[in-house]
Amino acid sequence: MQRAQQTAQCIIDSSKEEKRPAFILDPRLRERNFGELDGKPAAVWLESGIAWSLVEGKSVIQYNPPGVETYEEFESRVSSFFREIDETSGGNILIVTHGLWIMTLLEYLRTENGNFRFSFDGLDQNGELRSAMKNTAVTKMRVLRGESCAVPNIELIIHNDDSHLSHITKY
């Protein structure tokens, strides 16, 4: 969560608004807890069972060995945060978090029949969410008020966009 905190602070510090936005930390924004793999380099992840799960066609969602936060626990944490924001917020909110968190939120926002309430290019040929989010990518959504339902209606404006990095030269 340290990188997300640093990114949020950079965004706030560069804000041109007269009144700077509040910086509020919420532990529900943490990435999924992968136990012993947290903070380890990619090579360690590749040696773990998660790599075999992905090779076998399973998603990171299905990776639930002992000591790892289950997907159900993670989804409950994500949806709890979003429901609270939806019920209590007014105006614009900037949420700086991690890719799997955003993907889990989008899964939560599916309708009861499994379809999304919005269309976007983040789906594979089977209508499933792609598992990879680009680093520092922006996803922007608008909560549409006025309808009473368990899961709010969402307008997805931008998803997985890293065009703000286009001026950076790759080595």
C-alpha positions as CSV (number, residue, x, y, z in Angstrom):
1,M,0.0,0.0,0.0
2,Q,3.0,2.2,0.3
3,R,3.2,2.9,-3.4
4,A,-0.5,3.8,-3.5
5,Q,0.0,6.2,-0.6
6,Q,2.9,7.8,-2.3
7,T,1.0,8.2,-5.6
8,A,-2.0,9.7,-3.7
9,Q,0.2,12.2,-2.0
10,C,1.8,13.2,-5.3
11,I,-1.6,13.8,-6.8
12,I,-2.7,15.9,-3.8
13,D,0.5,17.9,-3.8
14,S,0.1,18.7,-7.5
15,S,-3.5,19.7,-7.1
16,K,-4.3,23.1,-8.4
17,E,-7.5,23.3,-6.3
18,E,-7.6,26.1,-3.7
19,K,-8.7,23.6,-1.1
20,R,-6.6,20.5,-1.2
21,P,-8.5,17.2,-1.0
22,A,-8.4,15.3,2.2
23,F,-6.0,12.4,2.4
24,I,-7.8,9.5,4.1
25,L,-6.2,6.0,4.5
26,D,-8.6,3.1,4.6
27,P,-7.2,-0.4,5.2
28,R,-9.9,-1.8,2.9
29,L,-8.1,-0.4,-0.1
30,R,-5.1,-2.7,0.5
31,E,-4.3,-5.2,-2.2
32,R,-5.3,-8.8,-1.6
33,N,-3.1,-10.4,1.1
34,F,-1.0,-13.1,-0.6
35,G,0.6,-14.1,2.7
36,E,4.3,-15.0,2.3
37,L,4.3,-13.8,-1.3
38,D,3.5,-10.2,-0.3
39,G,6.4,-7.9,-1.1
40,K,8.4,-10.6,-2.8
41,P,10.0,-10.2,-6.3
42,A,8.3,-11.7,-9.4
43,A,10.8,-14.6,-9.5
44,V,9.5,-15.8,-6.1
45,W,5.9,-15.5,-7.3
46,L,6.8,-17.6,-10.4
47,E,8.3,-20.3,-8.2
48,S,5.2,-20.4,-6.1
49,G,1.9,-22.3,-6.8
50,I,0.3,-19.2,-8.2
51,A,2.4,-19.6,-11.4
52,W,1.1,-23.1,-11.7
53,S,-2.5,-22.0,-11.1
54,L,-2.1,-19.5,-14.0
55,V,-0.5,-22.1,-16.3
56,E,-3.4,-24.5,-15.6
57,G,-5.8,-21.8,-16.8
58,K,-7.0,-20.8,-13.3
59,S,-7.2,-17.1,-12.4
60,V,-5.5,-15.4,-9.4
61,I,-9.0,-15.5,-7.9
62,Q,-8.8,-19.3,-7.6
63,Y,-5.4,-19.2,-5.8
64,N,-6.3,-19.8,-2.2
65,P,-3.6,-21.7,-0.3
66,P,-3.4,-21.5,3.5
67,G,-2.3,-18.1,4.8
68,V,-3.6,-16.2,1.8
69,E,-6.7,-14.0,2.0
70,T,-9.4,-15.8,0.2
71,Y,-11.0,-14.2,-2.8
72,E,-14.4,-14.1,-0.9
73,E,-12.7,-12.3,2.0
74,F,-11.1,-9.8,-0.4
75,E,-14.3,-9.2,-2.3
76,S,-16.1,-8.6,0.9
77,R,-13.6,-6.0,1.9
78,V,-13.7,-4.2,-1.5
79,S,-17.5,-4.2,-1.6
80,S,-17.8,-3.0,2.0
81,F,-15.6,0.0,1.1
82,F,-17.6,0.8,-2.1
83,R,-21.0,0.5,-0.4
84,E,-19.9,2.9,2.3
85,I,-18.6,5.4,-0.2
86,D,-21.8,5.1,-2.3
87,E,-24.0,5.7,0.8
88,T,-22.0,8.5,2.4
89,S,-20.2,10.4,-0.3
90,G,-21.1,13.5,-2.2
91,G,-19.0,15.1,-4.9
92,N,-15.8,13.7,-6.4
93,I,-13.7,11.1,-4.8
94,L,-10.2,10.0,-5.8
95,I,-9.4,6.5,-4.8
96,V,-5.8,5.4,-5.3
97,T,-5.4,1.6,-4.9
98,H,-4.1,-1.5,-6.7
99,G,-5.1,-3.3,-9.9
100,L,-6.5,-6.4,-8.5
101,W,-8.6,-4.3,-6.1
102,I,-10.1,-2.4,-9.1
103,M,-10.7,-5.6,-11.0
104,T,-12.5,-7.0,-8.0
105,L,-14.6,-3.9,-7.7
106,L,-15.6,-4.3,-11.4
107,E,-16.5,-7.9,-10.7
108,Y,-18.7,-6.8,-7.8
109,L,-20.5,-4.4,-10.1
110,R,-21.8,-7.1,-12.4
111,T,-25.5,-7.5,-12.5
112,E,-27.2,-10.5,-11.0
113,N,-27.2,-12.3,-14.4
114,G,-23.4,-11.9,-14.7
115,N,-23.4,-9.0,-17.2
116,F,-21.8,-5.7,-16.6
117,R,-23.8,-2.6,-16.1
118,F,-21.4,-0.9,-18.6
119,S,-19.3,-1.8,-21.6
120,F,-15.6,-1.4,-21.8
121,D,-12.6,-3.0,-23.5
122,G,-11.4,-4.8,-20.4
123,L,-13.1,-8.1,-21.2
124,D,-11.6,-11.1,-23.0
125,Q,-13.3,-13.1,-25.7
126,N,-15.4,-15.0,-23.0
127,G,-16.7,-11.8,-21.4
128,E,-14.4,-12.2,-18.4
129,L,-12.2,-9.5,-17.0
130,R,-8.6,-9.5,-18.1
131,S,-6.4,-10.1,-15.1
132,A,-3.7,-7.6,-15.9
133,M,-3.9,-3.9,-15.1
134,K,-1.2,-1.6,-16.3
135,N,1.0,0.0,-13.6
136,T,-0.2,3.5,-12.7
137,A,-3.3,3.1,-14.9
138,V,-6.3,5.2,-14.4
139,T,-9.9,3.9,-14.1
140,K,-12.6,6.6,-13.8
141,M,-16.2,5.8,-13.0
142,R,-19.3,7.8,-12.1
143,V,-21.9,6.5,-9.7
144,L,-25.4,7.2,-11.1
145,R,-27.7,8.2,-8.3
146,G,-31.4,8.0,-8.0
147,E,-32.0,4.3,-8.4
148,S,-32.4,2.0,-5.4
149,C,-30.6,-1.3,-5.8
150,A,-28.1,-3.4,-4.0
151,V,-25.4,-2.6,-6.5
152,P,-25.3,0.9,-7.8
153,N,-25.4,1.8,-11.5
154,I,-22.0,2.8,-12.8
155,E,-20.8,4.7,-15.8
156,L,-17.3,3.5,-16.6
157,I,-15.6,6.5,-18.2
158,I,-12.0,5.3,-18.4
159,H,-10.5,1.9,-17.7
160,N,-6.9,0.8,-17.5
161,D,-5.6,3.9,-19.2
162,D,-1.9,4.8,-19.0
163,S,-1.9,7.6,-21.7
164,H,-0.6,10.0,-19.0
165,L,2.8,8.2,-19.4
166,S,3.0,8.7,-23.2
167,H,5.6,11.4,-22.8
168,I,8.0,9.1,-21.0
169,T,10.7,7.5,-23.1
170,K,11.1,3.7,-22.6
171,Y,14.6,2.4,-22.4
